[in-house]
Amino acid sequence: MTPSKFTPYQWKLFGFLSVATFFEGYDFIALSQILPNFRAEMGLDKSDGALMYGLINIGTIVAYVLIRRADSWGRRRVLTITIVGYTLCTAASGFAQDPYTFTVAQLLARMFLIGEYCIAMVYAAEEFPADRRGLVIGLMQAMVSLGGVVCAGLAPLMLQTDLGWRLVYFAGVLPLILVAFARRGLKESSRFVADVGTTGQSRPFTHIWRTPLRKRMLQLSLIWGLTYFCTNSVIAFWKEYAHTEAGLTDGQVGTSITLAALVSMPLIFYSGKLMDQIGRRKASVIIFSFGSLGAYFCYTLTGQWPLTFALMLGIFGVSATMTVLNAYGTELFPTDMRADAFAWANNLLGRIAYVVSPILISFFADTYGWGPTVSLTAIGPVLALALILLWLPETKDKDLGDTAAV
């Protein structure tokens, strides 16, 4: 069957949303890249830096308050708010003169950014043909990874300038201003208009708990949490393991990260198309299995090249598992509650593991080492895959009206 063709507006929308999601990866890597320099300038020790990092990540949970509004205010209005808010908070981060201002600015930036990312995924599900929905969601997730690769490549150069870590944030403001300007051509989601209208019904915070959707939301929350517990730490602590336990030098670590990121990118870009070709469930088996193997081998192998290959699988798993879960998270709920349900499952409940994982792993790694501690998290994607196969239906090629009713 010939794949559906995109309209001119869909191509423009895809480009706009891709640029928006690019900064989710850029911002995530930016913080890890500038943290040592920021700590040195502000006179913070490692524990202060870890606490600041954890506080900033709370923004990914607080993003719920914005995302749920997309069901009442509309997708376009909330996406506009998140883009403008993230732009202003990114600029404020670069101007921060103390760690407190920086932490608040980054927490708010992360809130707006994750809100932007989630609404972009909802747009992708609602505005593109059913037979290419996985492809679009996958490509947008791949843009997150590309944003991380670009930041990882440019940040070391920007840190050497007079502006130092501040330039990493200032450099992102101009493209964000252009995105904020380009959003004037953005239309409200056609699915939202058809199913809900120009504005939706404002519901209480706990409304979903009084509906039959509660079960599906909790199932996805657990799957997301099991996945996040592994994926939010497997890349973050790999450099620590490679240095202290595998004996790699700074040069070897840099080479391995660069090669692994570059080799994994085509696989990440293909993951969404794979879901459209063989279905969500079969693709999940491949993606989650490779992700789990990558996470395990990243912290058990030694030697630069075996570890580089493992890191490639790890990077692929971190990104591609999100492609699967973003597809399910947007496909399995009705339009009038899609954003709220997605935010409950991902941001409020699923990301508890996202925040807790680095804290627990850092604590146990002091006693048992990075390798034994982080390698255990590889069981998370395995358990998540088992639950996907047990609980979640196949949604390949199905209209959103049908997938929400499965």
N, C-alpha and C positions, 0 to 999 in steps of 0.2 A: 504494500500500500504506500502510495506517495505521501510523504509528510506534508502536513498543512503548511501553507506559506504565511509569512508574517506580512501584515499590512505596513505601510510606511509609518503610521503612528506607533505600531508595536516595535518596529526597529528603533525609533527614537526613544521609546519608553525603555527598551532593553538597554540602550546606551546610557540613559540617565540613571537607571537603577544600578547598573554595573559600576558606574563611577561612585555612586553613593555607598555601595557595599565595599568598594575598594578600601575605603578609609577605616572600616572595622578592623581589617588586617593591619593597616598602617599604624593605627593608634595602639593596638595591642602590642605590637613589636616595639613601637617607639618607647613605651614605658620601660620595657625590659632593657632596651639599649641605652637609655639615658640615666638609668637608676644609679649606677656607680658614680657617674660624674655629678649627678644631682646630690647624692649623699655627701660627696667630698666638698662640694661648694657650701652646703648647708650645715656641715658638721654633724651628720647623722651616722650612727653605727648600723650594722647589718640588721639588727633586730628592729630598729626604727624604720628602716627601709621596708622590711617584711610587713610590719604593721601598716605602714602607709599603703603598700600594695594591696593588702587585704581590705582596707577601708575603701579604697578606690573601686575594688571589684564589687562592693555592695551596690554600686550604681547599676550593675547589670540586673539586680533584683528589683531595685526601685523603678527601673524602666517600665515595670508593669503598669504604673499609674498612667503613663502616656499611651502605651499600646492598647489597653482596653478601651480608651476613648475613641479609637478608630471605628468601633461598632456604633457609636452614637454621633460623633462629629464627622465621620467620613474618613476614608483613607488619605485623600489629598490634603486635607487640613492638618492632620496629625503629622504626615510626612514633612510638610512645610515647616511646622513647628520644630520638629527634630533636627532638620537640616540647619535652620537658622540658629537654634540653641547650641548645636554642636560646634558650629563655626565660631560663635562668640566665646564659648568655653575653651576652645582650642587656643584662641588668641589670648584669653586670660591666663591660660597655663603658661604660655611663653613669657608673659609679663610678671608672673608671680615672683615675689621677693622673699617669701618664707615658705617653709614646708606646709604650713596650715592652709594658706591661700591656694597653694598648688594642689593639695589633696582635695580641697573642696571643688576647685575648678575641674580637676580630673574626674572626680566622682560624678559631677553633673555632666561632664562631657561624655563619660561612659554611659550614663543614663540616656542622654539624647541619642548617642550613637547606636546603642542596642535597640532603642525604640525605632530609629531609622532603618536599621537592618531588618527587624522583624516585620515592619510594615512593608518594606520592599519585597520580602518573601510572600506576603499576603497579596500584594499587587501582582507578583509573578504568577501565582496560582490562579488569580481571578481574571487576568487579562490575556493569557496566552492559550493556544489550542491544547486540548487534553492530550493529544498524542505527542506534544513537544513541551509539556509542562515540566517534566523531569529535567529535560535538557536545559531549559531556562534557569530553573532553580539551581541546577548543578553548575552552570556557567557563572551565575552570580556568586555562588559559594567559592568557586575557583578564583573569582576576583578578590575575595577576602584574602586568600592565600597569596595572590599576586601582590596585593598591598603590603603584606608582611615581607615578602621577598624584596620588594623595592625599598622599603624602609630599612631592612637589614643591610642592604647594599649601600644606601646613601647616608644613613645615620653616622657611621664611623667617620665619614668625610666631613659631615656637618659639625661633629663634635670637636674637630680640630680647628674650627674657625673661632674668631673672637666672640661670637655670640654663643658658641658652644651648644649645650642641650636646648637652649631656647630656639635656635634656628630650626630644630627638628619640628617644632610646633608652628613656628612662623611660616615655614615652607609649605605647610598644609593648608594655610588659611586662604591663599589666592585661589587654588582649585575649588575650595569649598564655596567661596564667594561666587564663582562661575556656576557651580551647581545650584546655589540658591537662586541665581538669576534665571537659569534654564528651567527651573521648576514652574515658571509662569505658563509654559506650554503644557503642563501636566493636567490631565483630565481626571475626574473622579472615576474610580473603577466601574466599568460597565456592569459587572456582576452585582456590585453593591447597589447601583442605581436600579437595576432590574428587580432585585430581590428585596431591597429595603427602601430605596428612595434617596433623596438628597441628604437626609439625616436619619439616624436610627433612634431607637428607644434607649433612654438612659436607664440602666438597671443597677440595683444594689450590688455592692462589692461581692457578696456571697451568692449571687443569683444562680450561678452554675451548679452550686452544691444542691440546689433544689430541683434540678432537672435530670433526665436520664443520661445527659452527657457527662455527668460526674464520673461515671465508671471509666469511660474512654479517656477523659482528661487525666485521671489518676494513673491509668495504665501507661500513658505517654510520659507522665512525670517520672515514673519509676525507670522507664527505659532511658529517658534523657539523663537522669541522675546517675545511673550506672555507667553510662557512656562518659559523661563529664568527669566523673571521679578519676577516670584514666586519662582522658584526652587533655584536661587542663593542666596536667603535671608532666606528661611524658616528654614533651618538648621543652617545657620550662626548666627542668632540672637536668636535662641531658648533658649540658656543658659541665655541670658540677661532677657528674659521674665520669665523663670522658677525661676530665683533668685529674681528679683525685683517685679514681679507682681503676680506670683503664690506661692511665699513663700517657694520654695524648698531649702534645704540645699545643700552644695557642695557634700556631700556624696550621697544624693538622686539624684542629677543631674547626677553624675557619673554613678550610678547604672542604671538610666533610659536610658542614652545614650548607655551604654554597652548592656543592654537587648534588646533595640529597634533595635540596629544594628545587633545583632546576630539573632533575630527572623526574621528580614526583609531579610536577606541574601538568604535563600532558595527561597523566593518569587521573588527576583531580578534575581537569576539564572534561574528561570523557565519562566520569562517574554518573553525571546526570543523564547523558544519552544512553548509558548502559541500563539505567532504570526504565527508560522508555522502550528499549529493545527487548529486554528479558523480563521486565516487571520488577516491582519494588522488593518483593520477598526474595527472589533469586539473587538480585543485585545485593541485597542485604547480607546474604550468606557470604558472598565474595568480599564485600567491603569490610564488614565487621571481622571476618576471619583474618584478613590481611592486616587490619588495624591492630588486632590483638597480638598477632605474631610480631608485628613491628614493635609494639610497646614492650613485649617480653624480651626480644632480642636486643633492643636498644640498651638494656640494663643487665644483660648476661654475657654478651659477646665481648671479646677484646680484639685489639688490632684495628688499625684505621679503616681498612676497606670492608671488613665484615660489619663494623659499626656504621659505616657510611651507608651500606645497603639496608641495614636495619632501620636507620634514621629515615631513609627514603620511604620505607613502608610505614614508619610511624607518622611522618608528615602527611602521607596519603590518607592514613586512617583517621587522623585528627580532622581533616577537612571533609573527606568523603562520607564519614558517618553523619556529619551535620547535613549533608545533602539529602540523605535518606530521611532523617528526622524532620528536616524542614518541609519536605514533601508531605510526609504523613501528618505533620502538625497543622498544615494548611488545608489538606484535603479531607480530613475526617470530621470536620465540624461545619454546621450550616453558616451561611453568610452573615446572618444577624448576630452570631456569637463567635465567629471565626477568630477575630483578634483577641477577644477576652479569653477564650479557651486556649489559644496558642500561648498567650502570656502567662496564664496560670500554669500550664504544663511545663513551659520552658523557663520563664523568668522567676516566678514566685517559688515553685517547688523544685524543678529540675536543677536550677542553678544554686540551690543550697549546697549540693555536692561540688559544684564549680568553685564555690568560695571556701568550703571546708577542706577540700582535697589538698591544696598546697600547704595548709597549716598542719594537718595531720602528718603528711609525708615529711615535712621539715622536722617535726618533732621526733618521729621514729627513726629518721635517717641519721640523727645524731648518735643513736645507739647501735643501729643495725647496718648502717651504710646506705648509700643511694641505690645501689644495685638490688640488694634483697628487698628493700622497701618498695621502690617504684615498680619493679617487675611484677609484684603481686597485684598491682592494679590492672594488669592485663586480663584478669578474670572478668572485669567490668563489661567490656564489649561482648564477651562470650555469653554472659548472663543476659545482656540486653538483646542479643540476637535470638536467644532461646525464647524470650518474651515476645519479640516481634513475630516469630513464627507461630507462637501459641495464640497470640491475641489479635494481631492486626491483619486486616483483609488485603487482598490485592486490589490496587486502585489504578493500574495501568490502563490508559486510554479511556477512562471513565469520566463523564461530566461531573463537575463538582456537586451538582444536585444529587447525583447517584452515589458518589463516594461518601457524602455526609449522611446518607440514609443507610449505608451498609451496616 
